């Protein structure tokens, strides 16, 4: 009897897992699809009214007005809006499912300087958190390791896949460096003052990074007889095939990080966070260094900051001519689905709505190096896009009716939408 009970228990658990598994990935596009009459937000700052968009075999083949001949299945987009799929950079999506469950956390490996750790091989394509991105139009992301001084190597994925091999659209795109901070928060439990105190080890930590990068550069120039995995992983930073993502917020930290990386031979750099990046905007523009700004829905760090400083920082940088994208490195993974609404907050600070859209589309695609295929609605690019009932930057009206990744008609069902449908019926008829 106990054995029978155990069998039924196991079967019940299996059924519960199946019931809440991610939706089956969509099959490859088999026929042409045409969307007519919609307003197309291109992702480069322009808009096309009454647009006709055709895509075949996963690529956009025609984009224009009513003069475009429809092919295959036709979707009436009258009164609706077409957007490129939004891109979420700098997040550990698919690497951690529940923060409090250590067995589901693969975002941080043991070690302080580990550029050779590849995040992509730990990516969970069945993640419920990843699945929850799609109903808001977030269809692509940069799977990024966390922790340590050099966290490891990121890759870029699309959010509808069987496994990490299917998901990957750009493997090993960059190395992530957490630059030391001049100030740190006092540990009150150790008798230190509450608030920010000087980091006495700042220069020592900086020298450790410099030494490592210089040695890695020298390793690539030599005929080393012994393989060093960490040094080997850095070679892409020096030949330009990988970007170096420098996480820093203070003016001095940003300048030190960029100057040190340049001196060590880094070719392409991206500043992540950049809380005080507006203070060095001319320098960033001169050296062609883009910024992935932290999400806007956060409190100011310092007492003398404007109360709305985080809301308007992306606009301050864009007005200075800096290439800017939006990310939410310091927020929980599930909040990444709110990226369009963070961009909408910048619109409230005076930024043009189509420019705000670029923070999630064309600009981010350029920063990540995937703009040849993604980020904007253009003939020849991937048909990774969605149809919204209204303004995608407004949480009240961003209601998706269709979404496509590489032309595949993907599911917008998630664990959350199932719960919404379930509980929305609770008070019907009462």
Order of alpha helices (4+ residues) and beta strands (2+ residues): alpha-beta-beta-beta-beta-beta-beta-alpha-beta-beta-alpha-beta-beta-beta-alpha-alpha-alpha-beta-alpha-beta-alpha-beta-alpha-beta-alpha-alpha-alpha-beta-beta-beta-alpha
